[in-house]
Amino acid sequence: MLTTKQIEELHHDGRDRLVADISGLFLRIRPSGKSWAFLYTHPTSGKQVRISFGTYPKVQPTTARQLARDAFQLIAIGKDPQSEKLEKRQAARLRDLANFEQVARDWHKHATATHEWTAGYSHRVLRMMELHAFPRLGKLPIGLITTTDVLDTLQAVSSSGTRETAIRLRESIQRTYRHAVTRNVLLPAENFMAKGVADFTLPTPRVKHMAAILDPVKLGRLIRDLDAYRGSAITKAALHLMPLIFQRPGQVRQMLWEQLDLDAAIWSCPGIQVKQTKTRRAQGGGADHIVPLPYQAVETLKGLQNITGPTGPVFRSISRRSEKSRFMSDNTVNAALRSLGYCTQDEITGHGFRATARTLIRERLGFDVEVIERHLAHESKEELGSAYDRAQFEEQRRQMIQAWADYLDQLKSPKEQSVQTQSDDTIATPMLDAN
């Protein structure tokens, strides 16, 4: 039996060696340090086996000797110490992975490393689980969770209006269960999230349209209120431009001076910024979306050019902190509308100007719906239709956008209100979707 002093005096002398302690227990001397090794004959195969009891001095001699005595007791009853050690380690791991949250976090850690997720994507996946899955399922033993538990969790997310999040959450739960099978936490037969086992189809929610003003009298009042806005000149210019050209707010706020030809009254919006199908996006975004500008929009932009031009963002962020924040915030327009007293939940939003224009241009000005659709950058359903429409409708769109801007100027006139009020008694205007 080695004393502490003897152990301390043992050093590597150029070769690895085993120094005996009690029966079956050795101190292994290597360049990296000292560790305890237990050598025994396997009770069934008869082969010599060596297992480690840990490093010295982390594992003291008294502990190593007790482990050796315990191992001999197992051998005496026909059990293999190495197998017992592995089974205890696996049992401890299963205890650690007892509930859904622990399994899910273990899956997330493994997936982040093996799939080489970006830090941003990894954070979004985990955050989604923390917000929507862990509050309902996190503390439940994964083997006791039922299909109803999972379905209720998914439907709660879907019914709140975030069906796409519910679909992504379903995929993450499926992968968590598959990981549980891989880790021997669940048997394959217990994985009801496997494809074809249970139906987790989510109902399609009712479409909620963006708030929009469809009453010409109310629209005229809104245009006058926009003219009276007393905030930032940059924000005021955006408020003027949104109803005139009715493009998506995200496209407008990322407008660059280099994309504008004010002499030709044209804005060439990059195709990659336009909402599009997955196929079109995979192809690089398609051609630029050409937006004709009415003279009212050109005048607004010329006035803004002295403030934010001649290059870079047209609607530059006042509180820019980084390259990513050089554009006006996506909430600026809606915040300005709220400051004017308008509710962005059920009256008007920056995006709602699209529905307003689409409906009133069709019903009041009589332009063909295909011309309006092209200006809204809605993709044609016809094969090769986008390229054909772009050429065919450019002049019609220019006429339409100028007629619309002139119509908005008319609505600003108080005298026009009485005329519109009379016509509204006989004309019912349904709102057309303009996403």
C-alpha positions as CSV (number, residue, x, y, z in Angstrom):
1,M,0.0,0.0,0.0
2,L,1.4,3.3,-1.1
3,T,1.9,6.2,1.4
4,T,1.2,9.8,0.5
5,K,4.9,10.5,0.6
6,Q,5.6,7.7,-1.8
7,I,3.0,8.8,-4.2
8,E,4.3,12.4,-4.2
9,E,7.8,11.2,-4.9
10,L,6.8,9.1,-7.9
11,H,7.5,10.9,-11.2
12,H,7.5,10.0,-14.9
13,D,11.0,8.7,-15.8
14,G,10.6,8.6,-19.6
15,R,8.2,5.6,-19.7
16,D,4.6,5.0,-18.5
17,R,4.4,2.5,-15.7
18,L,1.9,1.1,-13.1
19,V,2.9,1.1,-9.5
20,A,0.9,-1.4,-7.3
21,D,-1.1,-0.3,-4.3
22,I,-3.6,-2.8,-2.9
23,S,-4.7,-5.9,-4.8
24,G,-5.9,-4.9,-8.3
25,L,-5.3,-1.2,-7.7
26,F,-2.4,0.6,-9.4
27,L,-1.2,4.2,-9.7
28,R,-0.5,4.9,-13.3
29,I,2.4,7.3,-14.0
30,R,2.3,9.3,-17.3
31,P,3.7,12.6,-18.5
32,S,0.3,14.1,-18.1
33,G,0.1,13.1,-14.4
34,K,-1.0,10.3,-12.1
35,S,-4.2,8.4,-12.2
36,W,-5.8,5.3,-10.5
37,A,-6.2,2.1,-12.6
38,F,-8.0,-1.0,-11.5
39,L,-7.1,-4.3,-13.3
40,Y,-9.3,-7.4,-13.0
41,T,-10.4,-10.5,-14.9
42,H,-13.8,-10.2,-16.6
43,P,-16.2,-12.6,-14.7
44,T,-17.6,-14.2,-18.0
45,S,-15.1,-13.6,-20.8
46,G,-11.9,-14.3,-18.7
47,K,-10.2,-11.3,-20.4
48,Q,-8.1,-8.8,-18.4
49,V,-9.9,-5.4,-18.1
50,R,-8.6,-2.1,-16.9
51,I,-10.8,0.7,-15.8
52,S,-9.9,4.2,-14.4
53,F,-10.9,5.5,-11.0
54,G,-9.9,9.1,-11.7
55,T,-6.8,11.2,-11.4
56,Y,-4.6,11.9,-8.3
57,P,-4.8,14.0,-6.2
58,K,-8.5,14.7,-7.2
59,V,-9.2,11.1,-6.1
60,Q,-7.4,10.4,-2.9
61,P,-5.9,6.9,-2.1
62,T,-8.6,6.0,0.5
63,T,-11.4,6.7,-2.1
64,A,-9.6,4.7,-4.8
65,R,-9.1,1.8,-2.5
66,Q,-12.8,1.8,-1.5
67,L,-13.7,1.7,-5.2
68,A,-11.4,-1.2,-5.7
69,R,-13.1,-3.1,-2.8
70,D,-16.5,-2.3,-4.3
71,A,-15.4,-3.6,-7.7
72,F,-14.2,-6.9,-6.1
73,Q,-17.6,-7.4,-4.5
74,L,-19.3,-7.0,-7.9
75,I,-16.9,-9.5,-9.4
76,A,-17.7,-12.0,-6.6
77,I,-21.4,-12.0,-7.6
78,G,-20.6,-12.3,-11.3
79,K,-21.0,-8.7,-12.3
80,D,-18.7,-6.6,-14.5
81,P,-17.4,-3.4,-12.7
82,Q,-16.9,-1.6,-16.0
83,S,-20.5,-2.4,-17.2
84,E,-21.9,-1.3,-13.9
85,K,-19.9,2.0,-14.1
86,L,-21.3,2.7,-17.6
87,E,-24.9,1.9,-16.5
88,K,-24.6,4.2,-13.5
89,R,-23.3,7.0,-15.8
90,Q,-26.2,6.4,-18.2
91,A,-28.7,6.4,-15.4
92,A,-27.3,9.7,-14.1
93,R,-27.6,11.1,-17.6
94,L,-31.2,9.9,-17.9
95,R,-32.0,11.6,-14.6
96,D,-30.5,14.8,-15.9
97,L,-32.6,14.6,-19.0
98,A,-35.8,13.7,-17.1
99,N,-38.0,16.6,-18.2
100,F,-38.8,18.2,-21.6
101,E,-36.8,21.4,-21.0
102,Q,-33.6,19.5,-20.2
103,V,-33.9,17.2,-23.3
104,A,-34.7,20.3,-25.5
105,R,-31.7,22.2,-24.2
106,D,-29.5,19.2,-24.8
107,W,-30.9,18.9,-28.3
108,H,-30.3,22.6,-28.9
109,K,-26.7,22.5,-27.8
110,H,-26.0,19.4,-29.9
111,A,-27.8,20.9,-33.0
112,T,-26.0,24.2,-32.7
113,A,-22.6,22.4,-32.8
114,T,-23.4,19.7,-35.4
115,H,-25.3,21.9,-37.8
116,E,-23.0,24.9,-37.4
117,W,-25.9,27.3,-36.7
118,T,-25.1,31.0,-36.6
119,A,-25.3,32.6,-33.1
120,G,-28.3,34.6,-34.2
121,Y,-30.3,31.6,-35.5
122,S,-29.3,29.5,-32.4
123,H,-30.6,32.2,-30.1
124,R,-33.9,32.6,-32.0
125,V,-34.6,28.8,-31.8
126,L,-33.9,28.6,-28.1
127,R,-35.8,31.8,-27.4
128,M,-38.8,30.4,-29.2
129,M,-38.8,27.3,-27.0
130,E,-38.4,29.4,-23.9
131,L,-41.4,31.6,-24.8
132,H,-43.8,29.0,-26.1
133,A,-42.8,25.4,-25.2
134,F,-41.0,25.5,-21.8
135,P,-43.8,27.3,-19.9
136,R,-46.3,24.5,-20.7
137,L,-44.1,21.5,-21.2
138,G,-40.7,22.3,-19.6
139,K,-41.1,20.7,-16.2
140,L,-43.1,17.6,-17.4
141,P,-41.2,14.3,-17.7
142,I,-40.8,13.9,-21.4
143,G,-42.0,10.3,-21.2
144,L,-45.3,11.4,-19.6
145,I,-46.2,14.2,-22.0
146,T,-49.2,13.4,-24.2
147,T,-50.2,14.3,-27.7
148,T,-52.9,16.5,-26.2
149,D,-50.2,18.4,-24.2
150,V,-48.2,19.1,-27.4
151,L,-51.3,20.0,-29.5
152,D,-52.6,22.4,-27.0
153,T,-49.2,24.1,-26.8
154,L,-49.1,24.5,-30.6
155,Q,-52.7,25.7,-31.0
156,A,-52.2,28.3,-28.3
157,V,-49.3,29.8,-30.4
158,S,-51.2,29.4,-33.7
159,S,-54.4,31.0,-32.4
160,S,-52.6,34.1,-31.2
161,G,-52.0,34.9,-34.8
162,T,-48.4,33.5,-35.2
163,R,-49.1,30.3,-37.1
164,E,-45.6,30.4,-38.7
165,T,-44.1,30.4,-35.3
166,A,-46.3,27.4,-34.3
167,I,-45.0,25.5,-37.3
168,R,-41.4,26.2,-36.5
169,L,-42.1,25.3,-32.8
170,R,-43.6,22.0,-34.0
171,E,-40.4,21.2,-35.9
172,S,-38.3,21.9,-32.9
173,I,-40.4,19.7,-30.7
174,Q,-40.2,16.9,-33.3
175,R,-36.4,17.2,-33.2
176,T,-36.3,17.2,-29.4
177,Y,-38.2,13.9,-29.3
178,R,-35.9,12.4,-32.0
179,H,-33.0,13.5,-29.8
180,A,-34.6,11.9,-26.8
181,V,-34.7,8.6,-28.7
182,T,-31.1,9.0,-29.7
183,R,-30.1,9.6,-26.1
184,N,-32.1,6.5,-24.9
185,V,-34.4,8.7,-22.9
186,L,-37.3,7.4,-24.9
187,L,-37.9,4.2,-26.8
188,P,-38.6,4.6,-30.5
189,A,-42.2,3.4,-29.9
190,E,-42.7,6.3,-27.4
191,N,-41.9,9.0,-30.0
192,F,-45.4,10.1,-31.0
193,M,-43.8,13.1,-32.7
194,A,-42.3,10.9,-35.4
195,K,-43.7,11.4,-38.9
196,G,-47.0,9.6,-39.5
197,V,-47.7,8.8,-35.9
198,A,-49.9,11.6,-34.7
199,D,-51.7,14.5,-36.5
200,F,-50.4,17.9,-35.5
201,T,-51.9,19.9,-38.4
202,L,-52.6,23.5,-37.3
203,P,-55.7,25.3,-38.4
204,T,-55.3,28.2,-40.8
205,P,-56.1,31.4,-38.9
206,R,-58.4,34.1,-40.2
207,V,-56.5,36.8,-42.1
208,K,-56.2,40.0,-40.2
209,H,-56.1,42.9,-42.6
210,M,-53.9,45.9,-41.9
211,A,-55.9,48.9,-40.6
212,A,-56.8,51.2,-43.5
213,I,-59.1,54.2,-44.1
214,L,-61.5,53.7,-47.0
215,D,-63.8,56.6,-46.4
216,P,-62.7,59.5,-48.8
217,V,-63.8,62.1,-46.3
218,K,-61.8,60.5,-43.5
219,L,-58.9,60.1,-45.9
220,G,-59.0,63.8,-46.7
221,R,-58.9,64.6,-43.1
222,L,-55.9,62.3,-42.7
223,I,-54.0,64.0,-45.5
224,R,-54.5,67.4,-43.9
225,D,-53.3,66.0,-40.6
226,L,-50.2,64.6,-42.3
227,D,-49.5,68.1,-43.7
228,A,-49.8,69.6,-40.2
229,Y,-47.3,67.1,-38.6
230,R,-44.8,69.0,-36.5
231,G,-42.2,66.4,-35.9
232,S,-38.9,65.6,-37.8
233,A,-38.7,66.8,-41.4
234,I,-37.5,63.3,-42.4
235,T,-40.5,61.7,-40.8
236,K,-42.9,64.3,-42.3
237,A,-41.5,63.6,-45.7
238,A,-42.1,59.8,-45.2
239,L,-45.7,60.5,-44.1
240,H,-46.2,62.5,-47.3
241,L,-44.7,59.9,-49.5
242,M,-46.4,56.8,-48.1
243,P,-50.0,57.5,-49.3
244,L,-48.7,58.9,-52.7
245,I,-46.8,55.9,-53.9
246,F,-48.3,53.2,-51.5
247,Q,-45.3,50.9,-51.5
248,R,-44.5,48.6,-48.5
249,P,-43.1,50.6,-45.5
250,G,-40.0,48.4,-45.4
251,Q,-39.1,49.3,-49.0
252,V,-39.7,53.0,-48.5
253,R,-37.7,53.4,-45.4
254,Q,-34.7,51.6,-47.1
255,M,-34.9,53.9,-50.1
256,L,-31.5,55.2,-51.3
257,W,-30.8,58.4,-53.2
258,E,-28.8,56.4,-55.7
259,Q,-32.1,54.5,-56.6
260,L,-33.9,57.7,-57.5
261,D,-34.1,59.6,-60.9
262,L,-36.0,62.7,-59.9
263,D,-35.7,64.2,-63.4
264,A,-37.4,61.1,-64.9
265,A,-39.7,60.8,-61.8
266,I,-38.7,57.1,-61.2
267,W,-37.6,55.1,-58.2
268,S,-35.9,51.8,-59.0
269,C,-36.5,49.6,-55.9
270,P,-34.1,46.6,-55.8
271,G,-36.0,43.3,-56.4
272,I,-34.4,41.7,-53.4
273,Q,-36.3,44.2,-51.2
274,V,-39.7,43.4,-52.7
275,K,-41.9,40.7,-51.1
276,Q,-41.7,37.6,-53.3
277,T,-42.0,33.9,-53.5
278,K,-39.3,31.5,-52.2
279,T,-38.4,30.6,-55.8
280,R,-37.9,34.2,-56.8
281,R,-35.9,35.0,-53.7
282,A,-33.7,32.0,-54.4
283,Q,-33.0,33.4,-57.8
284,G,-31.6,36.6,-56.4
285,G,-34.8,38.7,-56.1
286,G,-35.6,39.3,-59.7
287,A,-35.5,42.6,-61.6
288,D,-35.9,46.0,-59.9
289,H,-39.5,47.2,-59.1
290,I,-39.9,50.4,-61.1
291,V,-42.1,52.9,-59.2
292,P,-43.3,56.0,-61.2
293,L,-43.4,59.1,-59.0
294,P,-46.2,61.8,-59.2
295,Y,-44.9,65.3,-59.3
296,Q,-46.1,65.8,-55.6
297,A,-43.7,63.0,-54.5
298,V,-40.9,64.5,-56.6
299,E,-41.3,67.8,-54.9
300,T,-41.3,66.2,-51.4
301,L,-38.1,64.3,-52.3
302,K,-36.4,67.4,-53.7
303,G,-37.1,69.2,-50.4
304,L,-35.6,66.3,-48.4
305,Q,-32.5,66.0,-50.6
306,N,-31.0,69.1,-48.9
307,I,-31.3,67.3,-45.5
308,T,-30.3,63.7,-46.2
309,G,-28.9,63.7,-49.7
310,P,-27.3,63.5,-52.1
311,T,-26.3,59.9,-51.4
312,G,-27.2,57.1,-49.0
313,P,-30.5,56.6,-47.2
314,V,-33.3,59.0,-48.1
315,F,-35.0,58.5,-44.7
316,R,-31.9,58.5,-42.6
317,S,-32.0,57.6,-38.9
318,I,-31.5,60.6,-36.7
319,S,-30.2,58.5,-33.8
320,R,-27.9,56.2,-35.9
321,R,-25.7,54.1,-33.7
322,S,-24.4,51.6,-36.2
323,E,-24.4,50.7,-39.9
324,K,-27.5,48.5,-39.4
325,S,-29.4,51.4,-37.8
326,R,-28.7,54.0,-40.5
327,F,-32.3,53.8,-41.9
328,M,-35.3,55.2,-40.2
329,S,-36.9,52.7,-37.7
330,D,-39.7,50.5,-39.0
331,N,-42.0,51.9,-36.3
332,T,-41.4,55.6,-37.1
333,V,-44.3,56.1,-39.4
334,N,-46.8,54.3,-37.2
335,A,-45.5,56.2,-34.1
336,A,-46.1,59.4,-36.0
337,L,-49.6,58.4,-36.9
338,R,-50.3,57.7,-33.3
339,S,-49.0,61.1,-32.3
340,L,-51.6,62.6,-34.6
341,G,-54.3,60.8,-32.8
342,Y,-54.8,57.8,-35.1
343,C,-55.1,54.2,-33.8
344,T,-52.7,51.9,-35.7
345,Q,-54.7,48.9,-34.5
346,D,-58.0,49.7,-36.2
347,E,-57.7,53.0,-38.1
348,I,-54.6,53.3,-40.3
349,T,-51.0,52.0,-40.4
350,G,-48.1,52.7,-42.8
351,H,-48.9,49.4,-44.5
352,G,-52.6,50.3,-44.6
353,F,-52.0,53.0,-47.2
354,R,-51.7,50.1,-49.7
355,A,-55.2,48.8,-49.0
356,T,-56.5,52.4,-49.1
357,A,-55.0,53.1,-52.5
358,R,-55.9,49.7,-54.0
359,T,-59.6,50.0,-53.0
360,L,-60.2,53.7,-53.8
361,I,-58.2,53.7,-57.1
362,R,-60.3,50.8,-58.4
363,E,-63.6,52.1,-57.1
364,R,-63.3,55.8,-57.4
365,L,-60.8,56.3,-60.3
366,G,-61.7,53.2,-62.3
367,F,-58.2,51.9,-63.1
368,D,-57.8,48.3,-64.1
369,V,-56.9,46.0,-61.2
370,E,-54.0,44.5,-63.1
371,V,-52.4,48.0,-63.3
372,I,-52.9,48.5,-59.6
373,E,-51.5,45.0,-58.8
374,R,-48.3,45.8,-60.8
375,H,-47.8,49.0,-58.9
376,L,-48.2,47.1,-55.6
377,A,-45.5,44.7,-56.8
378,H,-47.8,41.7,-56.6
379,E,-46.3,38.9,-58.7
380,S,-48.2,37.8,-61.8
381,K,-49.7,34.3,-61.7
382,E,-49.1,33.9,-65.4
383,E,-45.9,32.3,-66.7
384,L,-43.4,35.0,-67.7
385,G,-46.1,37.5,-66.6
386,S,-43.9,39.7,-64.5
387,A,-41.6,40.7,-67.4
388,Y,-44.5,41.2,-69.8
389,D,-46.6,43.2,-67.2
390,R,-43.6,45.4,-66.4
391,A,-43.3,46.6,-70.0
392,Q,-47.1,46.7,-70.7
393,F,-48.2,48.6,-67.6
394,E,-45.4,51.2,-67.1
395,E,-47.3,54.0,-68.8
396,Q,-50.7,53.1,-67.4
397,R,-49.1,53.0,-63.9
398,R,-47.6,56.5,-64.4
399,Q,-51.0,57.8,-65.4
400,M,-52.6,56.1,-62.4
401,I,-50.2,57.3,-59.8
402,Q,-50.5,60.9,-61.0
403,A,-54.3,60.6,-61.0
404,W,-54.2,59.2,-57.5
405,A,-52.0,62.0,-56.2
406,D,-54.3,64.6,-57.7
407,Y,-57.3,62.8,-56.1
408,L,-55.6,63.0,-52.7
409,D,-55.0,66.8,-53.3
410,Q,-58.7,67.2,-54.0
411,L,-59.7,65.3,-50.9
412,K,-57.7,67.8,-48.8
413,S,-60.1,70.5,-49.9
414,P,-62.9,71.1,-47.3
415,K,-65.3,71.8,-50.3
416,E,-64.6,68.3,-51.6
417,Q,-65.8,66.8,-48.3
418,S,-69.5,67.6,-49.0
419,V,-69.3,66.1,-52.5
420,Q,-67.7,62.9,-51.2
421,T,-70.2,62.6,-48.4
422,Q,-73.1,62.7,-50.8
423,S,-71.5,60.1,-53.1
424,D,-70.8,57.8,-50.1
425,D,-74.5,57.5,-49.5
426,T,-74.8,55.6,-52.7
427,I,-71.5,53.8,-53.1
428,A,-70.4,51.0,-50.8
429,T,-66.6,50.4,-50.9
430,P,-65.3,46.9,-50.0
431,M,-61.7,46.8,-48.8
432,L,-59.4,44.9,-51.1
433,D,-56.4,43.0,-49.7
434,A,-53.1,44.7,-50.6
435,N,-50.4,42.9,-48.9
